[in-house]
Amino acid sequence: MLAPPVALHAVAPPALAAAWAMLREALLAPGAVERDVREVVAAGVSQVNRCPYCIEVHGSALAGLLGGADARAVLVGGLAELRDARLRRVADWAVHGGPPPFPAEHAPELVGVFVVFHYLNRMVNVFLPESPLPPVPTPVAAALRRGAARLLGGLARTVVVPGEAPGLLPPAPLPADLSWAAGRPHVSAAFARAAAAVQAAGERSVPTAVRQLLAAQLPRLDTPPPALGEPTWFDAAVAALPVPDRAAGRLTLRIAFASYRVTDDDVARVRAAGYDDRALVELAAWSSLAAARHLGARALPGPATR
């Protein structure tokens, strides 16, 4: 299914291929980790990024895979209420971090899902509505969620062949910050090639000063942001940019640090600065993946355990 979170990249074909390759090889292709565990990571990361669209989709997929009380808990946003202790531990890691509750050989798939959803959540928060479901009364919405769980759970059981997506992009070396992917060739190829494609897109569409600014600020992702308002450093960081780059800088920082706070005005300012559809998507893709890669590189702070 070429779902909207992937299709929104269509105006920028290399970014489209990158998004699809990462998603397909980390989440959809079979491997050492069961699909329900991977869907828990997707849903947990989506909660962290306040992405209601992805919470709806991947919570429904997880509910469709699980059934029973755990399915009902997921549909009302209750990952912490999962009865399956294995899934609950993975959900807690995806949301709160800490030592990974899985063996090292599972890292390529689980950190891969972690990274691709930190990426996709940001893109979805910028470009898509809050829900894939139509606005309907609460009783109807509950029925729609049950139907979505059946549909998406069935789709999640579809078996695909690992390693077919990376061929959409040219070969590239695996960067050091993606070394967690090295144990699974189809995952490492997808992320290495995607990283190269998105980096090229950023060099094409994101001003050098803005790329340098975000690179310098990324370590701030390691500490929780303020609950309300812009962080204290934000406006000063944007003001330090050359005037022509400030609109792009503001949007880039917001995507990386709080994509749920991106406004129509943020996007309109970038368009007024001369960005067409492709350049806008490439800027968002570069910002999103820069943040996701940084977070992924810090997702394994201690030894993996079963």
Sine and cosine of phi, psi and omega as CSV:
sin_phi,cos_phi,sin_psi,cos_psi,sin_omega,cos_omega
0.00,0.00,0.88,-0.48,0.06,-1.00
-0.99,0.13,0.99,0.13,-0.12,-0.99
-0.95,0.30,0.37,-0.93,-0.02,-1.00
-0.80,0.60,-0.62,0.78,0.02,-1.00
-0.87,0.49,-0.43,0.90,0.09,-1.00
-1.00,0.03,-0.72,0.70,-0.08,-1.00
-0.88,0.47,-0.43,0.90,-0.01,-1.00
-0.88,0.47,-0.29,0.96,0.02,-1.00
-0.99,0.12,-0.01,1.00,-0.25,-0.97
-0.86,0.51,-0.47,0.88,-0.01,-1.00
-0.95,0.30,-0.18,0.98,-0.01,-1.00
-0.78,-0.62,0.99,0.12,-0.17,-0.99
-0.79,0.61,-0.68,0.74,0.03,-1.00
-0.89,0.45,-0.61,0.79,0.06,-1.00
-0.92,0.39,-0.60,0.80,0.08,-1.00
-0.86,0.50,-0.75,0.66,0.01,-1.00
-0.89,0.46,-0.63,0.78,0.00,-1.00
-0.90,0.44,-0.74,0.68,-0.02,-1.00
-0.88,0.48,-0.69,0.72,-0.02,-1.00
-0.92,0.40,-0.68,0.73,-0.02,-1.00
-0.88,0.48,-0.72,0.69,0.00,-1.00
-0.89,0.45,-0.73,0.69,-0.03,-1.00
-0.90,0.43,-0.73,0.68,-0.08,-1.00
-0.90,0.44,-0.75,0.66,-0.12,-0.99
-0.97,0.23,-0.48,0.88,0.00,-1.00
-1.00,0.09,-0.67,0.74,-0.12,-0.99
-0.98,-0.19,-0.70,0.71,-0.20,-0.98
-1.00,0.02,-0.61,0.80,-0.06,-1.00
-0.95,0.32,0.68,-0.73,0.02,-1.00
-0.92,0.39,0.45,-0.89,-0.01,-1.00
-0.25,-0.97,-0.56,-0.83,-0.06,-1.00
-0.98,0.19,-0.29,0.96,-0.11,-0.99
-0.92,-0.40,0.73,-0.68,0.00,-1.00
-0.89,0.45,0.46,-0.89,-0.05,-1.00
-0.90,0.44,-0.57,0.82,-0.02,-1.00
-0.90,0.44,-0.59,0.81,0.03,-1.00
-0.91,0.42,-0.65,0.76,0.01,-1.00
-0.92,0.38,-0.61,0.79,0.04,-1.00
-0.92,0.39,-0.53,0.85,0.09,-1.00
-0.88,0.48,-0.69,0.73,0.03,-1.00
-0.89,0.46,-0.71,0.71,0.01,-1.00
-0.86,0.51,-0.71,0.70,-0.01,-1.00
-0.93,0.37,-0.63,0.78,0.00,-1.00
-0.91,0.41,-0.72,0.69,0.04,-1.00
-0.88,0.48,-0.63,0.78,0.01,-1.00
-0.90,0.44,-0.53,0.85,0.11,-0.99
-0.91,0.41,-0.69,0.72,0.00,-1.00
-0.84,0.54,-0.67,0.74,-0.08,-1.00
-1.00,0.02,0.11,0.99,0.03,-1.00
0.79,0.62,0.78,0.62,-0.01,-1.00
-0.94,-0.33,1.00,0.04,-0.09,-1.00
-0.88,0.47,-0.51,0.86,0.03,-1.00
-0.86,0.50,-0.78,0.63,-0.04,-1.00
-0.95,0.31,-0.53,0.85,0.09,-1.00
-0.87,0.49,-0.69,0.72,0.00,-1.00
-0.88,0.48,-0.75,0.66,-0.08,-1.00
-0.92,0.38,-0.78,0.63,-0.14,-0.99
-0.99,0.11,-0.41,0.91,0.19,-0.98
-0.91,0.42,-0.64,0.76,0.03,-1.00
-0.92,0.39,-0.67,0.74,0.04,-1.00
-0.87,0.49,-0.69,0.72,0.01,-1.00
-0.90,0.44,-0.69,0.72,0.02,-1.00
-0.87,0.50,-0.65,0.76,0.02,-1.00
-0.91,0.41,-0.50,0.86,0.04,-1.00
-0.98,0.22,-0.55,0.84,-0.15,-0.99
-1.00,0.05,-0.81,0.59,-0.14,-0.99
0.96,0.29,0.17,-0.99,0.09,-1.00
0.93,0.37,-0.43,-0.90,-0.09,-1.00
-0.90,0.43,-0.60,0.80,0.00,-1.00
-0.91,0.42,-0.60,0.80,0.05,-1.00
-0.89,0.46,-0.68,0.73,0.01,-1.00
-0.90,0.43,-0.62,0.79,0.02,-1.00
-0.89,0.45,-0.67,0.74,-0.02,-1.00
-0.90,0.43,-0.66,0.75,-0.06,-1.00
-0.91,0.42,-0.34,0.94,0.07,-1.00
-0.96,-0.29,0.34,0.94,0.10,-0.99
0.98,0.20,0.48,0.88,-0.11,-0.99
-0.95,-0.31,0.84,0.54,0.05,-1.00
-0.85,0.52,-0.57,0.82,0.00,-1.00
-0.93,0.38,-0.28,0.96,-0.03,-1.00
-0.99,-0.11,0.09,1.00,0.01,-1.00
-0.85,0.53,0.73,-0.68,0.02,-1.00
-0.98,0.19,-0.48,0.88,0.01,-1.00
-0.95,0.32,0.95,-0.30,-0.09,-1.00
-0.88,0.48,-0.56,0.83,0.02,-1.00
-0.88,0.47,-0.73,0.68,0.01,-1.00
-0.93,0.38,-0.62,0.78,-0.03,-1.00
-0.90,0.44,-0.63,0.78,0.02,-1.00
-0.92,0.40,-0.65,0.76,0.02,-1.00
-0.92,0.39,-0.64,0.77,0.05,-1.00
-0.88,0.48,-0.67,0.74,0.00,-1.00
-0.90,0.44,-0.63,0.78,0.06,-1.00
-0.89,0.45,-0.70,0.71,-0.03,-1.00
-0.89,0.46,-0.56,0.83,-0.05,-1.00
-1.00,0.04,-0.69,0.72,-0.18,-0.98
-0.94,-0.35,-0.22,0.98,-0.05,-1.00
0.98,0.19,-0.34,-0.94,-0.04,-1.00
0.99,-0.16,-0.05,-1.00,0.00,-1.00
-0.84,0.54,0.70,-0.71,-0.05,-1.00
-0.95,0.32,0.70,-0.71,-0.02,-1.00
-1.00,0.01,0.65,0.76,-0.02,-1.00
-0.50,-0.86,0.39,-0.92,-0.02,-1.00
-0.94,0.34,0.36,-0.93,-0.08,-1.00
-0.86,0.52,-0.54,0.84,-0.03,-1.00
-0.94,0.35,-0.21,0.98,0.06,-1.00
-1.00,-0.02,-0.12,0.99,-0.07,-1.00
-0.87,0.49,-0.67,0.74,-0.02,-1.00
-0.82,0.57,-0.65,0.76,-0.02,-1.00
-0.98,0.19,-0.71,0.71,-0.08,-1.00
-0.97,0.24,-0.66,0.76,0.10,-0.99
-0.94,0.35,-0.53,0.85,0.09,-1.00
-0.86,0.51,-0.72,0.69,0.06,-1.00
-0.90,0.43,-0.67,0.75,0.04,-1.00
-0.82,0.57,-0.74,0.67,-0.03,-1.00
-0.94,0.35,-0.72,0.70,-0.08,-1.00
-0.91,0.41,-0.50,0.87,0.04,-1.00
-0.99,0.12,-0.47,0.88,0.19,-0.98
-0.89,0.45,-0.52,0.85,0.09,-1.00
-0.95,0.30,-0.83,0.55,-0.11,-0.99
-0.91,0.42,-0.62,0.79,0.04,-1.00
-0.82,0.57,-0.67,0.74,-0.01,-1.00
-0.91,0.41,-0.68,0.73,0.02,-1.00
-0.90,0.44,-0.68,0.73,-0.01,-1.00
-0.91,0.42,-0.68,0.74,0.00,-1.00
-0.87,0.49,-0.50,0.87,0.01,-1.00
-0.99,0.16,-0.67,0.75,-0.26,-0.96
-0.93,-0.38,-0.26,0.97,-0.09,-1.00
-0.88,-0.47,0.30,-0.95,0.04,-1.00
-0.95,0.32,0.06,-1.00,-0.09,-1.00
-0.95,0.31,-0.37,0.93,-0.04,-1.00
-0.56,-0.83,0.56,-0.83,0.14,-0.99
-0.98,0.22,-0.19,0.98,-0.02,-1.00
-1.00,-0.01,0.53,-0.85,0.04,-1.00
-0.94,0.34,0.44,-0.90,0.06,-1.00
-0.94,0.33,0.91,-0.42,-0.06,-1.00
-0.65,-0.76,0.28,-0.96,0.06,-1.00
-0.85,0.53,0.41,-0.91,-0.10,-1.00
-0.81,0.59,-0.72,0.69,0.00,-1.00
-0.88,0.47,-0.59,0.81,0.02,-1.00
-0.94,0.33,-0.63,0.78,0.02,-1.00
-0.87,0.49,-0.64,0.77,0.02,-1.00
-0.89,0.46,-0.65,0.76,0.03,-1.00
-0.92,0.40,-0.63,0.77,0.04,-1.00
-0.88,0.47,-0.64,0.77,0.01,-1.00
-0.91,0.43,-0.63,0.78,0.04,-1.00
-0.91,0.42,-0.65,0.76,0.05,-1.00
-0.91,0.41,-0.66,0.75,0.04,-1.00
-0.89,0.45,-0.61,0.79,0.02,-1.00
-0.88,0.47,-0.67,0.74,0.02,-1.00
-0.90,0.43,-0.71,0.70,-0.02,-1.00
-0.90,0.43,-0.79,0.62,-0.09,-1.00
-0.95,0.31,-0.53,0.85,0.10,-0.99
-0.89,0.45,-0.64,0.77,0.07,-1.00
-0.91,0.42,-0.69,0.72,0.04,-1.00
-0.89,0.46,-0.59,0.81,-0.02,-1.00
-0.92,0.38,-0.32,0.95,0.04,-1.00
-1.00,0.04,-0.08,1.00,0.03,-1.00
-0.93,0.37,0.72,-0.69,-0.02,-1.00
-1.00,-0.08,0.79,-0.61,0.06,-1.00
-0.88,-0.47,0.30,-0.95,-0.05,-1.00
-1.00,0.04,0.84,-0.55,0.03,-1.00
-0.89,0.45,0.55,-0.84,0.17,-0.98
1.00,0.00,0.07,1.00,-0.02,-1.00
-0.99,0.12,-0.47,0.88,-0.09,-1.00
-0.97,0.25,-0.60,0.80,-0.06,-1.00
-0.84,0.55,-0.46,0.89,0.00,-1.00
-0.90,0.44,-0.19,0.98,0.08,-1.00
-0.94,0.35,-0.27,0.96,-0.07,-1.00
-0.78,-0.63,0.43,-0.90,0.00,-1.00
-0.94,0.34,0.42,-0.91,0.01,-1.00
-0.85,0.52,0.49,-0.87,0.02,-1.00
-0.44,-0.90,0.50,-0.87,0.05,-1.00
-0.95,0.32,0.44,-0.90,0.02,-1.00
-0.99,0.15,0.89,-0.46,0.02,-1.00
-0.90,0.43,0.39,-0.92,-0.05,-1.00
-0.87,0.50,-0.58,0.81,-0.04,-1.00
-0.97,0.26,-0.09,1.00,0.09,-1.00
-0.94,-0.34,0.34,0.94,-0.08,-1.00
-0.89,0.45,-0.37,0.93,0.06,-1.00
-0.86,0.51,-0.34,0.94,-0.05,-1.00
-1.00,0.08,-0.10,0.99,-0.22,-0.98
-0.89,0.45,-0.41,0.91,-0.08,-1.00
-0.97,0.24,-0.20,0.98,-0.02,-1.00
-0.79,-0.61,0.96,-0.28,-0.13,-0.99
-0.83,0.56,-0.63,0.78,-0.04,-1.00
-0.94,0.33,-0.52,0.85,0.05,-1.00
-0.96,0.28,-0.72,0.70,-0.03,-1.00
-0.90,0.44,-0.62,0.78,0.03,-1.00
-0.90,0.43,-0.68,0.74,-0.01,-1.00
-0.89,0.46,-0.73,0.68,-0.08,-1.00
-0.96,0.28,-0.58,0.81,0.04,-1.00
-0.90,0.44,-0.72,0.69,-0.03,-1.00
-0.94,0.34,-0.63,0.77,0.04,-1.00
-0.89,0.45,-0.68,0.73,0.00,-1.00
-0.87,0.50,-0.67,0.74,0.01,-1.00
-0.91,0.42,-0.66,0.75,-0.01,-1.00
-0.91,0.41,-0.68,0.73,-0.03,-1.00
-0.95,0.30,-0.57,0.82,0.08,-1.00
-0.89,0.46,-0.67,0.74,0.05,-1.00
-0.89,0.46,-0.62,0.78,0.05,-1.00
-0.89,0.45,-0.66,0.75,0.02,-1.00
-0.90,0.43,-0.66,0.76,0.02,-1.00
-0.91,0.42,-0.44,0.90,0.02,-1.00
-0.99,0.16,-0.60,0.80,-0.21,-0.98
-0.87,-0.49,-0.16,0.99,-0.01,-1.00
-0.92,-0.39,0.83,-0.55,-0.01,-1.00
-0.82,0.57,0.56,-0.83,-0.03,-1.00
-0.82,0.57,-0.68,0.73,-0.02,-1.00
-0.88,0.47,-0.57,0.82,0.01,-1.00
-0.95,0.32,-0.67,0.75,0.04,-1.00
-0.89,0.46,-0.65,0.76,0.03,-1.00
-0.91,0.41,-0.63,0.78,0.01,-1.00
-0.89,0.45,-0.75,0.67,-0.02,-1.00
-0.90,0.44,-0.66,0.75,0.03,-1.00
-0.85,0.53,-0.63,0.78,-0.01,-1.00
-0.95,0.32,-0.48,0.88,-0.09,-1.00
-1.00,-0.06,-0.24,0.97,-0.10,-1.00
-0.82,0.58,-0.58,0.81,0.03,-1.00
-0.84,0.54,-0.33,0.94,0.05,-1.00
-0.91,0.41,-0.31,0.95,0.06,-1.00
-0.91,0.42,-0.29,0.96,-0.06,-1.00
-0.98,0.21,-0.15,0.99,0.04,-1.00
-0.86,-0.51,0.56,-0.83,-0.03,-1.00
-0.88,0.48,0.66,-0.75,0.04,-1.00
-0.97,0.25,0.29,-0.96,0.10,-0.99
-0.86,0.51,0.51,-0.86,-0.04,-1.00
-0.92,0.40,-0.58,0.81,-0.06,-1.00
-0.74,-0.68,0.50,-0.87,0.10,-1.00
0.97,0.24,0.15,-0.99,0.05,-1.00
-0.95,0.31,0.55,-0.84,0.16,-0.99
-0.88,0.47,0.41,-0.91,-0.15,-0.99
-0.89,0.46,-0.45,0.89,-0.08,-1.00
-1.00,0.09,-0.23,0.97,-0.24,-0.97
-0.88,0.47,-0.83,0.56,-0.08,-1.00
-0.89,0.45,-0.61,0.79,0.02,-1.00
-0.91,0.41,-0.61,0.80,0.02,-1.00
-0.90,0.43,-0.69,0.72,0.01,-1.00
-0.92,0.39,-0.66,0.75,-0.03,-1.00
-0.90,0.44,-0.39,0.92,0.00,-1.00
-0.97,0.24,-0.21,0.98,0.00,-1.00
-0.98,0.21,0.41,-0.91,0.18,-0.98
-0.83,0.55,0.59,-0.81,-0.08,-1.00
-0.79,0.62,-0.69,0.72,-0.02,-1.00
-0.90,0.43,-0.31,0.95,-0.06,-1.00
-0.99,-0.15,-0.03,1.00,-0.16,-0.99
-0.94,0.35,-0.60,0.80,0.02,-1.00
-0.89,0.45,-0.71,0.71,0.04,-1.00
-0.91,0.42,-0.62,0.79,0.01,-1.00
-0.91,0.42,-0.69,0.73,0.01,-1.00
-0.88,0.48,-0.72,0.69,-0.02,-1.00
-0.92,0.40,-0.66,0.75,0.00,-1.00
-0.86,0.51,-0.73,0.68,-0.01,-1.00
-0.92,0.40,-0.65,0.76,0.00,-1.00
-0.90,0.43,-0.65,0.76,0.03,-1.00
-0.88,0.48,-0.71,0.71,-0.06,-1.00
-0.93,0.37,-0.64,0.77,-0.17,-0.99
-0.98,-0.21,-0.48,0.88,-0.05,-1.00
-0.34,-0.94,0.93,0.36,-0.10,-0.99
-0.88,0.47,-0.43,0.90,0.02,-1.00
-0.93,0.38,-0.20,0.98,0.01,-1.00
-0.98,-0.18,0.03,1.00,0.06,-1.00
-0.90,0.43,0.71,-0.70,-0.04,-1.00
-0.92,-0.39,0.24,-0.97,0.10,-0.99
-0.86,0.51,-0.56,0.83,0.01,-1.00
-0.92,0.40,-0.61,0.79,0.06,-1.00
-0.85,0.53,-0.70,0.71,-0.01,-1.00
-0.94,0.35,-0.66,0.75,-0.02,-1.00
-0.88,0.47,-0.61,0.79,0.02,-1.00
-0.90,0.44,-0.62,0.78,0.02,-1.00
-0.93,0.36,-0.65,0.76,0.06,-1.00
-0.88,0.47,-0.65,0.76,0.01,-1.00
-0.90,0.43,-0.41,0.91,0.04,-1.00
-0.99,0.16,0.03,1.00,0.10,-0.99
0.95,-0.31,0.15,0.99,-0.03,-1.00
-0.99,0.14,0.80,-0.60,0.14,-0.99
-1.00,0.03,-0.09,-1.00,-0.09,-1.00
-0.86,0.51,-0.72,0.69,-0.06,-1.00
-0.90,0.43,-0.71,0.70,-0.02,-1.00
-0.89,0.45,-0.60,0.80,0.02,-1.00
-0.91,0.42,-0.72,0.70,0.02,-1.00
-0.90,0.43,-0.63,0.77,0.01,-1.00
-0.92,0.40,-0.63,0.77,0.08,-1.00
-0.88,0.48,-0.72,0.69,-0.02,-1.00
-0.91,0.42,-0.64,0.77,-0.01,-1.00
-0.91,0.43,-0.69,0.72,-0.01,-1.00
-0.90,0.43,-0.71,0.71,0.01,-1.00
-0.88,0.48,-0.71,0.70,-0.05,-1.00
-0.91,0.43,-0.70,0.72,-0.05,-1.00
-0.96,0.28,-0.53,0.85,0.08,-1.00
-0.86,0.51,-0.71,0.70,0.03,-1.00
-0.91,0.40,-0.70,0.72,-0.04,-1.00
-0.90,0.44,-0.66,0.75,0.02,-1.00
-0.90,0.44,-0.66,0.75,0.02,-1.00
-0.87,0.49,-0.73,0.69,-0.01,-1.00
-0.92,0.40,-0.63,0.78,0.01,-1.00
-0.90,0.44,-0.61,0.80,0.00,-1.00
-0.91,0.41,-0.32,0.95,0.00,-1.00
-0.95,-0.32,0.22,0.97,-0.08,-1.00
-0.99,0.13,-0.16,0.99,-0.01,-1.00
-0.84,-0.54,0.93,0.37,-0.11,-0.99
-0.96,0.27,-0.32,0.95,-0.03,-1.00
-0.68,-0.74,-0.01,-1.00,-0.02,-1.00
-0.92,0.40,0.65,-0.76,0.04,-1.00
-0.94,0.33,0.60,-0.80,0.01,-1.00
-0.72,-0.69,0.37,-0.93,0.02,-1.00
-0.99,0.14,0.00,0.00,0.00,0.00
